[in-house]
Amino acid sequence: MRGLMMDYPLTIGAIARRVETLFGAREIVSRRSDRRIDRSTYGDVLRHARQLALALTRLGVRGGDRVATLCWNHREHLECYFAVPWLGAVAHTLNLRLHVDELAYIVGHAGDRVAIVDAALLPLWAQVQARLPEPARALHTIVVREGGGAPNDGPTLDYDALIAAEDPAAFVEPAVDERDAAAMCYTSGTTGRPKGVLYSHRSLVLHSLAGACVDTFGLRESDVVLPVVPMFHANAWGLPYTAAMVGAKLVFPGPHLDAASLLELFADERVTFPAGVPTVWLGVLQALDAAPGRYDLSRIRSLGTGGAAPPLSLIRAFAERHGLELCHGWGMTELSPVGTVANVPVAMADAPERERVAYRARQGRPLPFVEIRARGDGGIVPWDGASLGELEVRGPWIASAYYESPDGADRFTDDGWFRTGDVVSIAPDGTITVADRAKDLIKSGGEWISSVALENALMGHPAVAEAAVVAVSDARWSERPLAAVVLRPNASATPEELRAFLAPHFAHFWLPDRIEFVDAIPRTSVGKFLKSALRERFASAAPVP
């Protein structure tokens, strides 16, 4: 017997209608490139989204067509988030930090029909277009000029002028199947070519619902959300859709992502939930330490972080010196992107504060409907908190394949799970702890060494700002750990001091044979350590004594 419930489509349009009906007056704030503050509302955003949908239709965009965005975080980008899937097309965010050749490959592979580009990024876009095959160069370019409109009489179209010509009341929402594609992101391409992940309306709506859960981000109407994480990186962790769904105020920082600019926005806009990668919070912590009491952060209930494991020392520093709590999540582009969040479980409610803080450095437990398991050399490993295996996941917002990339088929198991590439242990309560990326684990003399554990420990030293650990070849042990260390300004340390700092916490064979001091650690386009560059740089360098 089947249930007698409505077959209600879970679509971005359904979120848009809810926001228009209930939260139209809620504020949207954008800091522009000239530092001007632009204030609008959800009602404005969705009216413009209707106009943009009509304009795109006039340009020939049809259901399933890809519309690219090359933009920072601001109101117009949010309008694209709604307009493109609302008309049945696919919103394809482009990572402006990628190399131009990589961007050209992605645009060509996705088959984008239209590109919506910030005026300040037109030089980059021109380089991308020049590298596209001749037919693809003809795609329409719409320019976001941040309120400085221009006539549509050149090779580009002006965003404001384009939508101003449309009557929002004329937009008729097409029938969209919840399983149709709504958005598209490409992986960062650290191994091989970038691969496209194609999100459905259904997956984005369910991900938004899960993000609002109390034991996830716990977003609500009273929140003021500031995504430092770019909207071109895994949909800004789903925060724009989740915030809109619950009616939370959204604050967009634009291109000004330095610590002082962010702290100013946190205080002025009474932000309650900002979210960014650990490197963002390292800079913010340094600024707070340098000017204690300067910024009123009393409204912040939690700092969202992800993209890389935050050092335990960072979590402790925020908690002990500034009374701020980091909410640590783990995920991937293929997971829309959030898979787990490390909110302290009820079983630890009475645990000492140091244990509760330490828990937040782990990757936490899976969101509702995300199932996990780990596979070792001998098969599925037990949930004992010690056995290591590659994490596999499945759920309603997890990719089942890559877009037209058959070379990525080995990331999916025969029984329908996604292989994450992260090596983890799973505790009996379902808490995962990432030991490393499979490709970054160090196997020395047949024993595994976790680069992440060493990095987090090194960053607990008062002289260390950042540290990355990689494997280098060794004639006797096959591989040995090398640590690349960035010291804090005016701080000093020797390799011997740092090894002595690590020694009480690790087996002797874990300690890095080489510790190299560097000015900066190379990063990927999304702020993660680019360990391949370190391995190449130090592969043949003489060891530091």
N, C-alpha and C positions, 0 to 999 in steps of 0.2 A: 504494500500500500504506500502510495506517495503522499507526502504532505500537501496541504492546501495553502501554500504560501505564494505570494506574488513573485513573479520572476523579475525582480527589480534590478536593472542593470547598474553595476558598480562602475561608474565612469567619472572622469574629471568634470564633465558637465554637471553631474549630481553634486559634487563639491561646490562648483561655482554657483549653482542655484541656491544652495544652503547659505553660502556666504552673502549673496545678494539679499536674501530674505531676512537674515538675522543680524548680520554684522556689517552692513553697508557703510556705517558711519565710523567704524574702527579705523584707526590711523595707520598709514604706511609712511615711513620716513626713509628718505634716500639722501645720503651725503654725496654730492656731486664732485667731479674731478677738480673743480675750483673751490671746493670745501663748502660751497653753499648748501644749506639744508632745504630739501624739497619735501613738502608735506602734502599728502593726498590721503585718500581713503580706499577701502576695499571697493566701495561703490564706484569710485573713479576708475580703479584698476579694471573692474569687470565691464564697465561701459566701454573703456578703451579696448578691452579684449574682444568684445563683440565687433567693434569697428575694425580692428586688425584682422579678425577672421573674415570679414566681408572683403577687405582690401586684398588679402591673400587669395581669396577665391577669384577676384577679378584678375589677379596675376596668373591664374591658371592652376593654382594649387588644388589638388583633389585628395580624396581619402587615400591614406597610405603614403602620400608624398612626404619627403623629408624637408623640414625647414630648419636651417642651421642658425644658431646664435653664437656670436663672438662678442661677448659682453661681460662687464663686471656685474656685481650685485647691485641692482637698483630696480625702481618701479617698473620701467619698461621691460626688463627681463622677466619680472613676475607676470606682466601682461602676456608675454610670449608663452610662459608656462601654461596659461589658461587658454589663450586663443587658438594655438596650433592644435592641441588634442581635441578642443571643443568642436572644431570643424571636421575632425576625423583624420587629420594629418599627424605627423610625427615630429615632435620637438627634439632637435638634435643639438645638444650643447657641445661647443668646441672649446677645448682647453687651450687658452691663449698662451700658456707657458710652454707648450710643446714647440719643437723645432718646426720651422716652416715646411720642410719636406714631409714631416710626419703629419702635419695638418693637411697638406695637399693630398696625401694618401687617404686620409680619413674622409675628407670631403668627397673625393672621387669614389671611394669604396661605398660610402653611404648613398651616393647618388642624390645629393642635396639639390633641390630646385630653387630655393631662395635662401639668402643669407641676411640676417639682421645683425648689424655691426655697429659697435660704438665708434663715434667719429675719431676718437684718439687712437683706435686700432686699425684705421683704414690703411696706414702704411704696411702693417703686417698682412692685412687681407689682400692688398695688392700683390705682395710676394706670393701668397698662396695661390691666387688666381693665375699668376704667371706660370705656375708649375702644373696647372691642371691641363688635361687633354683639351683640345680645341672645343669639342661640343660642350664640355662642362663649364667652360669659361663664360658661357652666355647666361648663367644663372643670375637672377635679379639680386641686387644688393640694396638693402634698405638701411639707412644710416640714422642712428640714434644720436641726436645732437644736444641732448640734455636741455631742452627748452629753447634752443636757438634754431628755429625752423629755417628752411631754405626752400626755394621753388624746385619743383620736380622737372628740371629741364636739362639734366646732364646724364652721365652714365649711371648715377645712383639715384635712389628715391629717398626723399626725406620722410622719416617716420611720422613726425607730427602732422605734416601736410597730407600724407597718405591717409591716415586714419580720420583726419578732420573732414575729409570728403565723404565719409560714410555715415549713414544714419543707424545708430545702434539698434533702434526698434525694428529695423529691416532684417536683422539676423534671425534666421530660423534654424534652431539647433537640429542637425541631421540625426538620424537614427544611427547610433554607434554601438557596436557589439562590445561588451565589456572585455572580451578577449582580443579585440583589435589592438594593434600597437599604438601607444600614446607618446612615448619618449624613447630616446636612444642616447646611450653614452658609450664611449670606447675605453677599453682598459688602457693602462698607461704604457703597455708595450715593453715592459722590462725584459720579457723573453719573447723574441719574435715580433711580428707585426702586431699593432694594436688590433683588438677584436671588438666587434660591436655587440653590445648587450641591448636587447630590444624589450622594453618594459610594456606591459599591457595596461589598459585602464584598470582592470581588476586588480592587478598586482600593486599598482600605485595606491589605489584606494585602501586596500587591506594593509599595506605598509603604513599608510597614514594613520589608520585606526590603531595599529599596534604601537606607533610612535607616541600616541597620546596616552597610552596606558600608564597608570601610576608607577608601575615598576619598570617602565622604559624611560621616557623623558618626562612623563607626567604633565604634558602641556595642557593649559586651560585658558579660558577667555581672559582671565586677569593677567596672564603672562605678557611680557615684552621680550620678544625673541630677536636676537641679533646673530644671523649666520655669518661668522667670519669665514667659515668654509665656503669656497666659491660655488656659485650656482652652476658653474661648468664642471664641477667635480662631483659625480654621482648624485646629481640632483640636490646638492647642498644637504646631503644626508636625509632628504625627504622633508626637511624642516619647513620650506615654503608651503607645501601642501598641508602638512599637519597643522601648522600655525593657522592657516586660512580656515581649515575645517573646524577648528575650535574657536575661532574668532580672536586669536591673540594678535596683539600689535606686532608689526614687523618693522625692524630697523635694518637698513642696508648700508654698509660702510663704504660702498664704491671701491675705488682703488687705494684708499688710505688705510693700510693695514698695519702701520707701525703702532707700537704699544701706546704711545701718548695719544694718538688719534682715537684708538679704540677705547681707552680709558675715559677720554672726554665724552664719547658717545654713551658709554655705559652709565656715566654719572648723569649727563644732561637728559637722557631719554628714560632714565629709571629702568634700565634693562634688568630683567630677572633671569634670563637664560641665554647667555652667549655661547657659541659653539665654534671650536676651531681645533686644529691639530696641535700636538704638544709643543712644537716649536713656537707657535703663537703664544702659548702660556708661559714658556720660558722667558720670552721677551717681556710679557706683562709682569711676571714676577720680579724681574730685575727693575722694572720701572717703579713698581710698588715699594720694593725694598729701598730704592733710592729716594723716594718721596713719601714716607709713611704719613697717612692721614690727609693727603692732598685730594684724593678722589673719594666721593661718597658712593660706596658700593653696597650700601645697606640693603638695597632691593634685590641683589643677586641671591638666588636660592641655590644655584648650582652652575658650575662651569662645564659645559659639554666638551668632551674631547674624544678623539678617535683618529684613525688613519695610521697610527703607530702606537706602540705601548708607551704610556707616560712613565717616566722614572718614578719609583717610589719616593725618592727625595723631593720631587716636584709636588707630589700629592701632599706629602707631609708639610712642606714649606707653606703651601697655601693654607692648609688647615691650621697649623700652629702659629704662623706669623700674621695671617690676615683673616682667619675665620671663614675661609671659603672652601667649598667642597667641590672636588672634581667628579663629574659623572662620566665614567669611562665606558665607551662602547666599542665593539669590534664588528667589522663587516668588510664588504668588498663591493666593487661595482656590480658584480654578478648577483649580489644579494639586495640590491635596490636602495641603500646598501647595508642596512643595519641588521645584524644577526643576533648579537648578544649585548647585554648591558650589565655592568658590575655594580648594581645597587646591592647594598648589604642585606643579606637574607635575614628573616625573622629569627632564625636559629642563632644568629650572632648578636641579637639585640642587647644582650647583657655582657658581651665580650669587652675586654679592655679596648680603649680607643685605639691603641697602636695596632691591634689585630684588625679592627674595623677599617682603619686607614690602609693597612696592608692588603686587605681584600680588594680594595678599589683599584689596586695595581694589576689585578688579574682581569681576565676578559669577561667573567661573569657567566650568567645563565642565559639560555636562548629565549628569544621573544616567543609569545604564543604562536603556535603553528610552525615554528622552526624546529625541525628535528635534527639531532646531531649524533654522530658516531665517529670513532677514530679507528683507522686501519693500520696495523703494523705489518711486519714481514710475515707473521704467522696468521694474519687475519684480523678480525675485529678485536680490539683490545678492551680489557675490563675497565669499568669506571672506578678505579681505585686511587686516583690522584697521583699515580706514579708512572704507570705504563704509558709509553709514548706511541703515537701513531698520527698519520695524516688525517686531519679533520675532514669529514664528509658531511654535507648538509642537504636537506631538502625542505621544501615548503612552497607556499603559494606565491611568494615574491622572489623566488630563486630561479635563475636562468636554467633552461632545459637544453639550450644549444646557443652557439654564437651565430651572429648574422653572417651568412654566406662565408663561413670560415671553417671548412671541413678539417683543417689542420688542428683545430681545437677540440676535436671529438674525444680525445683521450682524457679530457678533464671531466667527463661524465661517465659514471659507472653503468654497467649493463642493467642494473636494477633501478636506475633513475636517480642516483645521488650525484651531487656536484663535489668534485675533489678540489678543496680550497688551496692546497699547497702549503698550508700551515701545519706544523707538527705540534701536537698538543697533548696534554694529559687532561683527563676528565675526572673530577671528583665524584664521590657517590651522590652528591646533591645536584649534579649536572653542571657544576661550575667548571669552565674550561680555563686552562692556563696555556698560553701559547709559548712553546719553548723556542720556536724559530720558524722561519720559512724553510721549507724542505731544502731549497738550494743554498741557504745560509748556515745550516747546521755544520759544525766542524767535527769531523771524525778523525780523532787522533789516537793512533795505536789501537784501533778497533773500538774506542769508546767515544760516545757522543759528548760534545760540548755545546752549550747554548750561548750563542753570541748575544742574544737579548738579555739574558741574566747578567752577563759580564758588563754589558753596556749600562744597564740600570744601576748596577753596583758602582761602577766608576763615576757615574753622574751624581752619586751621593757624596763624593769627595768635595770638600768645600772649595778646592781650587779648580775643579773641572766644570766647564760650561756644557760641553757635549762630548760624547764618545761613541765611536762605531767600531765594532769588532768584526774582522773577516778572517777567513782561512787563507794561509799561504803554504805553499809546498814545503815539505820537510823530508829529507832523505831517509831519516830513521822512522819517523812517526806518520809519514804520508801527508798529514796536515797539522799545522799548529796555529793557535790564535795570535793575531796581531791586532793591537788596539791603536786606533787613530784618535787622538785626544786634542780638543780645543780647550785651552785654559781660559779662565775668567780674566777680565782686564786687571792688570797689576798683580795677578796671582802667579805663583810659581810652584812647581812640583817636579820631582825627578821620577824616572821609571821605577827606581827602587822603592820610592815612597808609595807609589800607586800600587805596585805589586804587594807591598806590605799591608796596604789598606784592604786589598782583596783577600789576602791569605786566610784570615779567620773565617771566611764565609764559603770558601770553595776548596775542593780537592787540589792538591799541588799541581796535578797535570792540567788543570783548567787554567792556571795563571798564564797570561800572555807572555810568550818569550820576548816579544818585541812590542814596545810602546813608542809610537811616533807622534810627535807634537806637530800639529798642523794649524794653519790660520782659519780654515773652514772645512767642513765636511760636505762633499758634493751631494746634491739632492736631486730627486726626480721632480717632475713638473707638479706633483701634488705634495711636495714637502717631505717625502720619505728619504732616508739615507740611500744614496746611490752606491751600493757596495761593490758593484762591478767595477766602477771607476777606481775605488780604493784597491781592489785586488790587482787591477792592472798596474796601478801606480807603484805598489810596493812588492810586486811579484819578485823582482830581482834586486831590490834594494838591500844594502848591507844591514844586518840586524843592529838594533840599538842595544848596548850592553845593559 
